[in-house]
Amino acid sequence: MTETILSGRLDGKGRNQLKGLLNMMYSPSELAEELGIDKNQVYRVYIKLNCPHVRDDFRHIWINGQEFKAWYLETYKKTELAEDETFCKTCRVPVKLYKPELKTKGRVTYLLSHCPTCGRLLTKIISSSRGNNY
């Protein structure tokens, strides 16, 4: 089972900003501004994970927007979970629900479970006030 990369994941707004990247070269600070992140994240996370980039004669880093988008979507794939699974952020893998407990708080119904490997408390939302079933 491959380990899921958690560092560098974009939030919902950042993922939507990916759609606006053009087929042009961005400096790390320009890319960070477009995505709404700190430029250090580009250097410390994305460059280290080998995102597609080139260096010019002055050793400046340039990143093509469309290539970065394709690389990001491939590297940070969404993890699909079965009905009886939840994601453990400590182990970084989907795990089966272990002795799930059904809880309700307000209008949110969720399952509480523990990771069978590390013992971390896990939650899985079943339904919420908006009527969405997860």
N, CA, C and O atoms as CSV, one atom per row, in Angstrom:
chain,resi,resn,atom,element,x,y,z
A,1,MET,N,N,0.847,-1.174,0.000
A,1,MET,CA,C,0.000,0.000,0.000
A,1,MET,C,C,0.896,1.241,0.000
A,1,MET,O,O,1.806,1.333,0.823
A,2,THR,N,N,0.659,2.194,-0.901
A,2,THR,CA,C,1.482,3.392,-0.960
A,2,THR,C,C,1.046,4.395,0.094
A,2,THR,O,O,-0.134,4.498,0.431
A,3,GLU,N,N,2.026,5.133,0.608
A,3,GLU,CA,C,1.733,6.128,1.632
A,3,GLU,C,C,1.170,7.377,0.965
A,3,GLU,O,O,1.677,7.815,-0.068
A,4,THR,N,N,0.140,7.941,1.546
A,4,THR,CA,C,-0.489,9.138,1.022
A,4,THR,C,C,0.312,10.359,1.448
A,4,THR,O,O,0.679,10.487,2.616
A,5,ILE,N,N,0.581,11.252,0.508
A,5,ILE,CA,C,1.304,12.486,0.809
A,5,ILE,C,C,0.298,13.503,1.320
A,5,ILE,O,O,-0.651,13.853,0.618
A,6,LEU,N,N,0.506,13.980,2.543
A,6,LEU,CA,C,-0.409,14.954,3.124
A,6,LEU,C,C,0.153,16.365,3.064
A,6,LEU,O,O,-0.610,17.318,2.906
A,7,SER,N,N,1.473,16.526,3.187
A,7,SER,CA,C,2.034,17.877,3.170
A,7,SER,C,C,1.921,18.456,1.767
A,7,SER,O,O,2.216,17.784,0.779
A,8,GLY,N,N,1.497,19.696,1.694
A,8,GLY,CA,C,1.362,20.359,0.408
A,8,GLY,C,C,-0.012,20.256,-0.210
A,8,GLY,O,O,-0.247,20.831,-1.272
A,9,ARG,N,N,-0.929,19.541,0.420
A,9,ARG,CA,C,-2.291,19.458,-0.116
A,9,ARG,C,C,-2.933,20.830,-0.089
A,9,ARG,O,O,-2.803,21.566,0.889
A,10,LEU,N,N,-3.621,21.170,-1.152
A,10,LEU,CA,C,-4.327,22.443,-1.226
A,10,LEU,C,C,-5.727,22.283,-0.662
A,10,LEU,O,O,-6.321,21.209,-0.747
A,11,ASP,N,N,-6.251,23.358,-0.085
A,11,ASP,CA,C,-7.636,23.335,0.373
A,11,ASP,C,C,-8.545,23.522,-0.842
A,11,ASP,O,O,-8.061,23.609,-1.970
A,12,GLY,N,N,-9.837,23.583,-0.619
A,12,GLY,CA,C,-10.795,23.689,-1.721
A,12,GLY,C,C,-10.563,24.903,-2.602
A,12,GLY,O,O,-10.650,24.809,-3.826
A,13,LYS,N,N,-10.267,26.048,-1.985
A,13,LYS,CA,C,-10.022,27.267,-2.758
A,13,LYS,C,C,-8.769,27.113,-3.616
A,13,LYS,O,O,-8.757,27.499,-4.785
A,14,GLY,N,N,-7.723,26.553,-3.033
A,14,GLY,CA,C,-6.485,26.351,-3.780
A,14,GLY,C,C,-6.661,25.398,-4.944
A,14,GLY,O,O,-6.099,25.611,-6.018
A,15,ARG,N,N,-7.454,24.328,-4.731
A,15,ARG,CA,C,-7.707,23.385,-5.832
A,15,ARG,C,C,-8.480,24.061,-6.959
A,15,ARG,O,O,-8.250,23.773,-8.133
A,16,ASN,N,N,-9.400,24.964,-6.602
A,16,ASN,CA,C,-10.124,25.700,-7.636
A,16,ASN,C,C,-9.200,26.652,-8.380
A,16,ASN,O,O,-9.388,26.887,-9.573
A,17,GLN,N,N,-8.204,27.202,-7.691
A,17,GLN,CA,C,-7.257,28.111,-8.338
A,17,GLN,C,C,-6.386,27.374,-9.352
A,17,GLN,O,O,-5.884,27.988,-10.293
A,18,LEU,N,N,-6.200,26.070,-9.173
A,18,LEU,CA,C,-5.425,25.278,-10.135
A,18,LEU,C,C,-6.011,25.386,-11.538
A,18,LEU,O,O,-5.282,25.393,-12.530
A,19,LYS,N,N,-7.340,25.471,-11.606
A,19,LYS,CA,C,-8.015,25.523,-12.908
A,19,LYS,C,C,-7.627,26.760,-13.700
A,19,LYS,O,O,-7.685,26.757,-14.929
A,20,GLY,N,N,-7.229,27.823,-12.996
A,20,GLY,CA,C,-6.898,29.078,-13.658
A,20,GLY,C,C,-5.459,29.200,-14.106
A,20,GLY,O,O,-5.089,30.213,-14.701
A,21,LEU,N,N,-4.625,28.190,-13.838
A,21,LEU,CA,C,-3.225,28.278,-14.248
A,21,LEU,C,C,-3.119,28.195,-15.769
A,21,LEU,O,O,-3.747,27.351,-16.408
A,22,LEU,N,N,-2.320,29.077,-16.323
A,22,LEU,CA,C,-2.166,29.159,-17.774
A,22,LEU,C,C,-0.965,28.355,-18.246
A,22,LEU,O,O,-0.134,27.928,-17.445
A,23,ASN,N,N,-0.886,28.156,-19.549
A,23,ASN,CA,C,0.244,27.465,-20.156
A,23,ASN,C,C,1.378,28.469,-20.332
A,23,ASN,O,O,1.733,28.839,-21.451
A,24,MET,N,N,1.936,28.901,-19.209
A,24,MET,CA,C,3.048,29.852,-19.215
A,24,MET,C,C,3.953,29.528,-18.037
A,24,MET,O,O,3.586,28.750,-17.157
A,25,MET,N,N,5.124,30.119,-18.026
A,25,MET,CA,C,6.088,29.868,-16.962
A,25,MET,C,C,5.842,30.817,-15.795
A,25,MET,O,O,5.713,32.027,-15.978
A,26,TYR,N,N,5.780,30.250,-14.596
A,26,TYR,CA,C,5.589,31.014,-13.366
A,26,TYR,C,C,6.844,30.887,-12.506
A,26,TYR,O,O,7.468,29.827,-12.459
A,27,SER,N,N,7.205,31.968,-11.832
A,27,SER,CA,C,8.228,31.855,-10.792
A,27,SER,C,C,7.543,31.245,-9.570
A,27,SER,O,O,6.317,31.293,-9.477
A,28,PRO,N,N,8.295,30.676,-8.635
A,28,PRO,CA,C,7.656,30.103,-7.441
A,28,PRO,C,C,6.793,31.108,-6.678
A,28,PRO,O,O,5.739,30.737,-6.161
A,29,SER,N,N,7.211,32.362,-6.596
A,29,SER,CA,C,6.403,33.355,-5.875
A,29,SER,C,C,5.127,33.686,-6.640
A,29,SER,O,O,4.086,33.909,-6.022
A,30,GLU,N,N,5.184,33.724,-7.974
A,30,GLU,CA,C,3.977,33.972,-8.773
A,30,GLU,C,C,2.998,32.804,-8.650
A,30,GLU,O,O,1.791,33.007,-8.523
A,31,LEU,N,N,3.529,31.582,-8.688
A,31,LEU,CA,C,2.678,30.396,-8.548
A,31,LEU,C,C,2.014,30.381,-7.175
A,31,LEU,O,O,0.826,30.083,-7.054
A,32,ALA,N,N,2.791,30.706,-6.142
A,32,ALA,CA,C,2.245,30.745,-4.783
A,32,ALA,C,C,1.144,31.785,-4.675
A,32,ALA,O,O,0.126,31.543,-4.026
A,33,GLU,N,N,1.334,32.933,-5.298
A,33,GLU,CA,C,0.314,33.988,-5.261
A,33,GLU,C,C,-0.956,33.537,-5.971
A,33,GLU,O,O,-2.059,33.799,-5.491
A,34,GLU,N,N,-0.813,32.865,-7.100
A,34,GLU,CA,C,-1.971,32.365,-7.847
A,34,GLU,C,C,-2.771,31.348,-7.028
A,34,GLU,O,O,-4.001,31.338,-7.068
A,35,LEU,N,N,-2.058,30.491,-6.283
A,35,LEU,CA,C,-2.715,29.419,-5.528
A,35,LEU,C,C,-3.117,29.843,-4.122
A,35,LEU,O,O,-3.824,29.109,-3.432
A,36,GLY,N,N,-2.672,31.021,-3.692
A,36,GLY,CA,C,-3.011,31.494,-2.356
A,36,GLY,C,C,-2.254,30.766,-1.256
A,36,GLY,O,O,-2.795,30.531,-0.175
A,37,ILE,N,N,-1.000,30.409,-1.529
A,37,ILE,CA,C,-0.161,29.723,-0.544
A,37,ILE,C,C,1.117,30.522,-0.345
A,37,ILE,O,O,1.359,31.499,-1.054
A,38,ASP,N,N,1.936,30.109,0.616
A,38,ASP,CA,C,3.214,30.755,0.861
A,38,ASP,C,C,4.239,30.229,-0.143
A,38,ASP,O,O,4.220,29.048,-0.488
A,39,LYS,N,N,5.136,31.105,-0.614
A,39,LYS,CA,C,6.114,30.658,-1.618
A,39,LYS,C,C,7.051,29.595,-1.065
A,39,LYS,O,O,7.600,28.798,-1.826
A,40,ASN,N,N,7.243,29.573,0.265
A,40,ASN,CA,C,8.099,28.543,0.860
A,40,ASN,C,C,7.517,27.147,0.662
A,40,ASN,O,O,8.262,26.169,0.605
A,41,GLN,N,N,6.190,27.045,0.556
A,41,GLN,CA,C,5.570,25.740,0.307
A,41,GLN,C,C,5.991,25.217,-1.058
A,41,GLN,O,O,6.191,24.014,-1.227
A,42,VAL,N,N,6.128,26.107,-2.026
A,42,VAL,CA,C,6.563,25.687,-3.361
A,42,VAL,C,C,7.970,25.107,-3.276
A,42,VAL,O,O,8.239,24.042,-3.831
A,43,TYR,N,N,8.871,25.808,-2.580
A,43,TYR,CA,C,10.254,25.341,-2.472
A,43,TYR,C,C,10.383,24.098,-1.594
A,43,TYR,O,O,11.044,23.133,-1.977
A,44,ARG,N,N,9.757,24.118,-0.426
A,44,ARG,CA,C,9.959,23.059,0.565
A,44,ARG,C,C,9.190,21.775,0.274
A,44,ARG,O,O,9.603,20.689,0.681
A,45,VAL,N,N,8.069,21.906,-0.434
A,45,VAL,CA,C,7.243,20.718,-0.667
A,45,VAL,C,C,7.247,20.319,-2.137
A,45,VAL,O,O,7.675,19.213,-2.468
A,46,TYR,N,N,6.786,21.187,-3.020
A,46,TYR,CA,C,6.571,20.805,-4.411
A,46,TYR,C,C,7.873,20.543,-5.163
A,46,TYR,O,O,7.969,19.562,-5.901
A,47,ILE,N,N,8.880,21.408,-4.989
A,47,ILE,CA,C,10.154,21.189,-5.682
A,47,ILE,C,C,10.810,19.907,-5.170
A,47,ILE,O,O,11.378,19.143,-5.950
A,48,LYS,N,N,10.730,19.671,-3.849
A,48,LYS,CA,C,11.316,18.444,-3.283
A,48,LYS,C,C,10.598,17.192,-3.767
A,48,LYS,O,O,11.204,16.124,-3.844
A,49,LEU,N,N,9.306,17.309,-4.096
A,49,LEU,CA,C,8.552,16.168,-4.620
A,49,LEU,C,C,8.672,16.062,-6.139
A,49,LEU,O,O,7.924,15.322,-6.779
A,50,ASN,N,N,9.615,16.806,-6.706
A,50,ASN,CA,C,9.922,16.769,-8.141
A,50,ASN,C,C,8.790,17.252,-9.026
A,50,ASN,O,O,8.475,16.617,-10.032
A,51,CYS,N,N,8.172,18.368,-8.665
A,51,CYS,CA,C,7.194,18.952,-9.586
A,51,CYS,C,C,7.956,19.400,-10.829
A,51,CYS,O,O,9.127,19.767,-10.727
A,52,PRO,N,N,7.320,19.378,-11.996
A,52,PRO,CA,C,8.028,19.734,-13.227
A,52,PRO,C,C,8.463,21.198,-13.199
A,52,PRO,O,O,7.627,22.095,-13.084
A,53,HIS,N,N,9.761,21.436,-13.302
A,53,HIS,CA,C,10.300,22.789,-13.311
A,53,HIS,C,C,11.596,22.810,-14.115
A,53,HIS,O,O,12.205,21.770,-14.362
A,54,VAL,N,N,12.001,23.991,-14.511
A,54,VAL,CA,C,13.271,24.184,-15.216
A,54,VAL,C,C,14.022,25.314,-14.532
A,54,VAL,O,O,13.433,26.160,-13.858
A,55,ARG,N,N,15.337,25.308,-14.721
A,55,ARG,CA,C,16.182,26.393,-14.220
A,55,ARG,C,C,16.793,27.097,-15.426
A,55,ARG,O,O,17.248,26.458,-16.375
A,56,ASP,N,N,16.793,28.430,-15.369
A,56,ASP,CA,C,17.385,29.192,-16.462
A,56,ASP,C,C,18.890,29.350,-16.227
A,56,ASP,O,O,19.444,28.747,-15.308
A,57,ASP,N,N,19.549,30.165,-17.064
A,57,ASP,CA,C,20.998,30.354,-16.965
A,57,ASP,C,C,21.418,30.981,-15.641
A,57,ASP,O,O,22.565,30.828,-15.220
A,58,PHE,N,N,20.505,31.682,-14.986
A,58,PHE,CA,C,20.805,32.317,-13.703
A,58,PHE,C,C,20.352,31.441,-12.528
A,58,PHE,O,O,20.337,31.902,-11.386
A,59,ARG,N,N,19.984,30.179,-12.801
A,59,ARG,CA,C,19.521,29.200,-11.812
A,59,ARG,C,C,18.199,29.583,-11.161
A,59,ARG,O,O,17.891,29.114,-10.066
A,60,HIS,N,N,17.414,30.433,-11.825
A,60,HIS,CA,C,16.071,30.752,-11.347
A,60,HIS,C,C,15.142,29.604,-11.726
A,60,HIS,O,O,15.292,28.995,-12.785
A,61,ILE,N,N,14.190,29.318,-10.855
A,61,ILE,CA,C,13.244,28.222,-11.092
A,61,ILE,C,C,12.015,28.765,-11.809
A,61,ILE,O,O,11.480,29.811,-11.442
A,62,TRP,N,N,11.568,28.032,-12.851
A,62,TRP,CA,C,10.357,28.379,-13.590
A,62,TRP,C,C,9.482,27.142,-13.679
A,62,TRP,O,O,9.963,26.042,-13.950
A,63,ILE,N,N,8.183,27.336,-13.448
A,63,ILE,CA,C,7.232,26.219,-13.425
A,63,ILE,C,C,6.112,26.509,-14.416
A,63,ILE,O,O,5.471,27.558,-14.344
A,64,ASN,N,N,5.874,25.576,-15.347
A,64,ASN,CA,C,4.778,25.728,-16.299
A,64,ASN,C,C,3.461,25.440,-15.582
A,64,ASN,O,O,3.330,24.422,-14.903
A,65,GLY,N,N,2.490,26.336,-15.734
A,65,GLY,CA,C,1.224,26.224,-15.018
A,65,GLY,C,C,0.446,24.962,-15.342
A,65,GLY,O,O,-0.052,24.295,-14.435
A,66,GLN,N,N,0.332,24.620,-16.623
A,66,GLN,CA,C,-0.432,23.437,-17.021
A,66,GLN,C,C,0.262,22.147,-16.589
A,66,GLN,O,O,-0.396,21.197,-16.165
A,67,GLU,N,N,1.595,22.112,-16.697
A,67,GLU,CA,C,2.332,20.928,-16.256
A,67,GLU,C,C,2.229,20.757,-14.746
A,67,GLU,O,O,2.120,19.635,-14.251
A,68,PHE,N,N,2.264,21.874,-14.012
A,68,PHE,CA,C,2.133,21.803,-12.555
A,68,PHE,C,C,0.755,21.274,-12.178
A,68,PHE,O,O,0.631,20.436,-11.284
A,69,LYS,N,N,-0.274,21.759,-12.855
A,69,LYS,CA,C,-1.644,21.308,-12.572
A,69,LYS,C,C,-1.765,19.798,-12.778
A,69,LYS,O,O,-2.308,19.098,-11.923
A,70,ALA,N,N,-1.263,19.294,-13.906
A,70,ALA,CA,C,-1.334,17.858,-14.195
A,70,ALA,C,C,-0.544,17.062,-13.155
A,70,ALA,O,O,-1.005,16.021,-12.685
A,71,TRP,N,N,0.648,17.553,-12.797
A,71,TRP,CA,C,1.471,16.878,-11.790
A,71,TRP,C,C,0.764,16.859,-10.442
A,71,TRP,O,O,0.747,15.828,-9.770
A,72,TYR,N,N,0.184,17.980,-10.037
A,72,TYR,CA,C,-0.483,18.071,-8.737
A,72,TYR,C,C,-1.651,17.092,-8.663
A,72,TYR,O,O,-1.790,16.361,-7.683
A,73,LEU,N,N,-2.490,17.077,-9.698
A,73,LEU,CA,C,-3.659,16.193,-9.694
A,73,LEU,C,C,-3.253,14.720,-9.684
A,73,LEU,O,O,-3.966,13.885,-9.128
A,74,GLU,N,N,-2.112,14.395,-10.295
A,74,GLU,CA,C,-1.617,13.017,-10.287
A,74,GLU,C,C,-0.998,12.661,-8.928
A,74,GLU,O,O,-1.186,11.553,-8.427
A,75,THR,N,N,-0.270,13.597,-8.347
A,75,THR,CA,C,0.431,13.347,-7.084
A,75,THR,C,C,-0.522,13.307,-5.899
A,75,THR,O,O,-0.376,12.474,-5.004
A,76,TYR,N,N,-1.497,14.207,-5.895
A,76,TYR,CA,C,-2.422,14.325,-4.767
A,76,TYR,C,C,-3.812,13.822,-5.151
A,76,TYR,O,O,-4.789,14.569,-5.104
A,77,LYS,N,N,-3.887,12.550,-5.531
A,77,LYS,CA,C,-5.173,11.963,-5.908
A,77,LYS,C,C,-6.082,11.862,-4.692
A,77,LYS,O,O,-5.621,11.691,-3.563
A,78,LYS,N,N,-7.378,11.970,-4.943
A,78,LYS,CA,C,-8.355,11.815,-3.873
A,78,LYS,C,C,-8.441,10.338,-3.496
A,78,LYS,O,O,-8.478,9.464,-4.362
A,79,THR,N,N,-8.471,10.077,-2.199
A,79,THR,CA,C,-8.560,8.707,-1.706
A,79,THR,C,C,-10.020,8.292,-1.626
A,79,THR,O,O,-10.807,8.902,-0.902
A,80,GLU,N,N,-10.381,7.254,-2.372
A,80,GLU,CA,C,-11.747,6.743,-2.337
A,80,GLU,C,C,-11.874,5.761,-1.177
A,80,GLU,O,O,-11.046,4.865,-1.016
A,81,LEU,N,N,-12.914,5.938,-0.376
A,81,LEU,CA,C,-13.140,5.078,0.780
A,81,LEU,C,C,-14.390,4.232,0.583
A,81,LEU,O,O,-15.373,4.684,-0.005
A,82,ALA,N,N,-14.342,3.005,1.078
A,82,ALA,CA,C,-15.526,2.144,1.067
A,82,ALA,C,C,-16.462,2.594,2.183
A,82,ALA,O,O,-16.089,3.417,3.019
A,83,GLU,N,N,-17.664,2.058,2.194
A,83,GLU,CA,C,-18.656,2.420,3.217
A,83,GLU,C,C,-18.161,2.129,4.631
A,83,GLU,O,O,-18.483,2.854,5.572
A,84,ASP,N,N,-17.376,1.062,4.769
A,84,ASP,CA,C,-16.922,0.665,6.109
A,84,ASP,C,C,-15.479,1.104,6.387
A,84,ASP,O,O,-14.788,0.474,7.187
A,85,GLU,N,N,-15.021,2.176,5.733
A,85,GLU,CA,C,-13.661,2.670,5.923
A,85,GLU,C,C,-13.659,4.144,6.298
A,85,GLU,O,O,-14.600,4.881,6.003
A,86,THR,N,N,-12.586,4.554,6.951
A,86,THR,CA,C,-12.306,5.957,7.227
A,86,THR,C,C,-10.801,6.141,7.073
A,86,THR,O,O,-10.068,5.157,6.972
A,87,PHE,N,N,-10.329,7.391,7.053
A,87,PHE,CA,C,-8.917,7.664,6.794
A,87,PHE,C,C,-8.208,8.016,8.092
A,87,PHE,O,O,-8.644,8.909,8.818
A,88,CYS,N,N,-7.124,7.323,8.384
A,88,CYS,CA,C,-6.309,7.617,9.567
A,88,CYS,C,C,-5.170,8.532,9.139
A,88,CYS,O,O,-4.343,8.156,8.308
A,89,LYS,N,N,-5.127,9.732,9.706
A,89,LYS,CA,C,-4.079,10.685,9.347
A,89,LYS,C,C,-2.736,10.345,9.975
A,89,LYS,O,O,-1.703,10.832,9.516
A,90,THR,N,N,-2.731,9.522,11.014
A,90,THR,CA,C,-1.464,9.106,11.610
A,90,THR,C,C,-0.801,8.040,10.740
A,90,THR,O,O,0.380,8.145,10.408
A,91,CYS,N,N,-1.560,7.024,10.377
A,91,CYS,CA,C,-1.036,5.934,9.545
A,91,CYS,C,C,-0.999,6.316,8.063
A,91,CYS,O,O,-0.267,5.710,7.281
A,92,ARG,N,N,-1.780,7.309,7.687
A,92,ARG,CA,C,-1.887,7.803,6.307
A,92,ARG,C,C,-2.421,6.754,5.340
A,92,ARG,O,O,-1.991,6.678,4.189
A,93,VAL,N,N,-3.362,5.950,5.819
A,93,VAL,CA,C,-3.998,4.933,4.981
A,93,VAL,C,C,-5.468,4.814,5.356
A,93,VAL,O,O,-5.844,5.129,6.484
A,94,PRO,N,N,-6.311,4.359,4.415
A,94,PRO,CA,C,-7.695,4.049,4.778
A,94,PRO,C,C,-7.713,2.814,5.676
A,94,PRO,O,O,-6.990,1.849,5.426
A,95,VAL,N,N,-8.538,2.845,6.717
A,95,VAL,CA,C,-8.651,1.705,7.634
A,95,VAL,C,C,-10.122,1.339,7.808
A,95,VAL,O,O,-11.005,2.185,7.670
A,96,LYS,N,N,-10.369,0.073,8.111
A,96,LYS,CA,C,-11.734,-0.392,8.380
A,96,LYS,C,C,-12.208,0.192,9.704
A,96,LYS,O,O,-11.423,0.375,10.635
A,97,LEU,N,N,-13.510,0.483,9.774
A,97,LEU,CA,C,-14.090,0.959,11.028
A,97,LEU,C,C,-13.986,-0.156,12.059
A,97,LEU,O,O,-14.343,-1.301,11.779
A,98,TYR,N,N,-13.502,0.172,13.239
A,98,TYR,CA,C,-13.310,-0.809,14.304
A,98,TYR,C,C,-14.247,-0.474,15.450
A,98,TYR,O,O,-14.085,0.555,16.105
A,99,LYS,N,N,-15.230,-1.337,15.698
A,99,LYS,CA,C,-16.253,-1.129,16.723
A,99,LYS,C,C,-16.851,0.279,16.631
A,99,LYS,O,O,-16.730,1.062,17.574
A,100,PRO,N,N,-17.493,0.608,15.504
A,100,PRO,CA,C,-18.025,1.969,15.335
A,100,PRO,C,C,-19.170,2.270,16.296
A,100,PRO,O,O,-19.983,1.403,16.616
A,101,GLU,N,N,-19.211,3.511,16.743
A,101,GLU,CA,C,-20.261,4.013,17.642
A,101,GLU,C,C,-21.003,5.119,16.910
A,101,GLU,O,O,-20.373,6.066,16.439
A,102,LEU,N,N,-22.314,5.026,16.801
A,102,LEU,CA,C,-23.108,6.055,16.138
A,102,LEU,C,C,-23.371,7.192,17.119
A,102,LEU,O,O,-23.862,6.964,18.225
A,103,LYS,N,N,-23.040,8.428,16.708
A,103,LYS,CA,C,-23.225,9.609,17.563
A,103,LYS,C,C,-23.986,10.668,16.782
A,103,LYS,O,O,-23.930,10.716,15.554
A,104,THR,N,N,-24.702,11.519,17.518
A,104,THR,CA,C,-25.391,12.658,16.921
A,104,THR,C,C,-25.083,13.885,17.761
A,104,THR,O,O,-25.212,13.862,18.985
A,105,LYS,N,N,-24.675,14.956,17.093
A,105,LYS,CA,C,-24.417,16.223,17.771
A,105,LYS,C,C,-25.084,17.305,16.936
A,105,LYS,O,O,-24.672,17.577,15.808
A,106,GLY,N,N,-26.119,17.920,17.501
A,106,GLY,CA,C,-26.892,18.872,16.711
A,106,GLY,C,C,-27.590,18.130,15.598
A,106,GLY,O,O,-28.353,17.194,15.833
A,107,ARG,N,N,-27.317,18.562,14.383
A,107,ARG,CA,C,-27.928,17.892,13.228
A,107,ARG,C,C,-26.926,17.055,12.437
A,107,ARG,O,O,-27.187,16.671,11.297
A,108,VAL,N,N,-25.786,16.779,13.049
A,108,VAL,CA,C,-24.757,15.976,12.389
A,108,VAL,C,C,-24.740,14.579,13.002
A,108,VAL,O,O,-24.664,14.420,14.221
A,109,THR,N,N,-24.812,13.580,12.142
A,109,THR,CA,C,-24.714,12.190,12.576
A,109,THR,C,C,-23.385,11.637,12.069
A,109,THR,O,O,-23.056,11.776,10.891
A,110,TYR,N,N,-22.629,11.013,12.963
A,110,TYR,CA,C,-21.312,10.521,12.589
A,110,TYR,C,C,-20.981,9.239,13.340
A,110,TYR,O,O,-21.614,8.894,14.337
A,111,LEU,N,N,-19.971,8.547,12.829
A,111,LEU,CA,C,-19.482,7.328,13.463
A,111,LEU,C,C,-18.145,7.617,14.134
A,111,LEU,O,O,-17.280,8.266,13.547
A,112,LEU,N,N,-17.978,7.143,15.345
A,112,LEU,CA,C,-16.697,7.208,16.050
A,112,LEU,C,C,-16.077,5.824,16.028
A,112,LEU,O,O,-16.754,4.821,16.256
A,113,SER,N,N,-14.797,5.781,15.755
A,113,SER,CA,C,-14.084,4.519,15.705
A,113,SER,C,C,-12.643,4.774,16.140
A,113,SER,O,O,-12.243,5.922,16.332
A,114,HIS,N,N,-11.880,3.723,16.292
A,114,HIS,CA,C,-10.460,3.844,16.593
A,114,HIS,C,C,-9.679,3.124,15.502
A,114,HIS,O,O,-10.132,2.117,14.956
A,115,CYS,N,N,-8.507,3.652,15.194
A,115,CYS,CA,C,-7.639,2.998,14.222
A,115,CYS,C,C,-7.116,1.708,14.840
A,115,CYS,O,O,-6.576,1.732,15.945
A,116,PRO,N,N,-7.269,0.572,14.139
A,116,PRO,CA,C,-6.789,-0.694,14.700
A,116,PRO,C,C,-5.261,-0.763,14.792
A,116,PRO,O,O,-4.728,-1.595,15.527
A,117,THR,N,N,-4.556,0.093,14.060
A,117,THR,CA,C,-3.095,0.069,14.073
A,117,THR,C,C,-2.504,0.957,15.157
A,117,THR,O,O,-1.698,0.504,15.969
A,118,CYS,N,N,-2.918,2.251,15.168
A,118,CYS,CA,C,-2.294,3.210,16.086
A,118,CYS,C,C,-3.203,3.635,17.236
A,118,CYS,O,O,-2.728,4.226,18.205
A,119,GLY,N,N,-4.502,3.344,17.146
A,119,GLY,CA,C,-5.426,3.684,18.220
A,119,GLY,C,C,-6.002,5.083,18.158
A,119,GLY,O,O,-6.733,5.484,19.064
A,120,ARG,N,N,-5.694,5.835,17.120
A,120,ARG,CA,C,-6.203,7.197,16.993
A,120,ARG,C,C,-7.729,7.191,16.883
A,120,ARG,O,O,-8.305,6.300,16.258
A,121,LEU,N,N,-8.381,8.188,17.491
A,121,LEU,CA,C,-9.828,8.334,17.395
A,121,LEU,C,C,-10.175,8.858,16.005
A,121,LEU,O,O,-9.622,9.866,15.565
A,122,LEU,N,N,-11.080,8.182,15.317
A,122,LEU,CA,C,-11.461,8.531,13.952
A,122,LEU,C,C,-12.946,8.836,13.887
A,122,LEU,O,O,-13.739,8.251,14.624
A,123,THR,N,N,-13.323,9.753,13.007
A,123,THR,CA,C,-14.737,10.064,12.797
A,123,THR,C,C,-15.072,9.921,11.324
A,123,THR,O,O,-14.228,10.129,10.453
A,124,LYS,N,N,-16.321,9.562,11.064
A,124,LYS,CA,C,-16.827,9.518,9.691
A,124,LYS,C,C,-18.228,10.097,9.719
A,124,LYS,O,O,-19.121,9.545,10.361
A,125,ILE,N,N,-18.422,11.213,9.023
A,125,ILE,CA,C,-19.722,11.876,8.999
A,125,ILE,C,C,-20.667,11.077,8.112
A,125,ILE,O,O,-20.325,10.712,6.987
A,126,ILE,N,N,-21.859,10.811,8.636
A,126,ILE,CA,C,-22.875,10.051,7.904
A,126,ILE,C,C,-23.862,11.000,7.235
A,126,ILE,O,O,-24.178,10.836,6.057
A,127,SER,N,N,-24.352,11.996,7.981
A,127,SER,CA,C,-25.268,12.983,7.412
A,127,SER,C,C,-25.133,14.282,8.190
A,127,SER,O,O,-24.668,14.299,9.330
A,128,SER,N,N,-25.553,15.381,7.543
A,128,SER,CA,C,-25.476,16.689,8.196
A,128,SER,C,C,-26.782,17.439,7.992
A,128,SER,O,O,-27.702,16.934,7.349
A,129,SER,N,N,-26.860,18.643,8.539
A,129,SER,CA,C,-28.098,19.427,8.507
A,129,SER,C,C,-28.520,19.808,7.097
A,129,SER,O,O,-29.698,20.069,6.853
A,130,ARG,N,N,-27.584,19.844,6.176
A,130,ARG,CA,C,-27.914,20.215,4.800
A,130,ARG,C,C,-28.601,19.090,4.042
A,130,ARG,O,O,-29.029,19.266,2.901
A,131,GLY,N,N,-28.700,17.942,4.680
A,131,GLY,CA,C,-29.367,16.819,4.032
A,131,GLY,C,C,-28.447,16.007,3.156
A,131,GLY,O,O,-28.893,15.087,2.470
A,132,ASN,N,N,-27.160,16.333,3.168
A,132,ASN,CA,C,-26.210,15.574,2.361
A,132,ASN,C,C,-25.875,14.268,3.049
A,132,ASN,O,O,-25.576,14.250,4.243
A,133,ASN,N,N,-25.922,13.198,2.321
A,133,ASN,CA,C,-25.468,11.916,2.844
A,133,ASN,C,C,-24.091,11.661,2.278
A,133,ASN,O,O,-23.880,11.778,1.071
A,134,TYR,N,N,-23.172,11.319,3.121
A,134,TYR,CA,C,-21.782,11.148,2.704
A,134,TYR,C,C,-21.474,9.740,2.347
A,134,TYR,O,O,-20.343,9.430,1.975
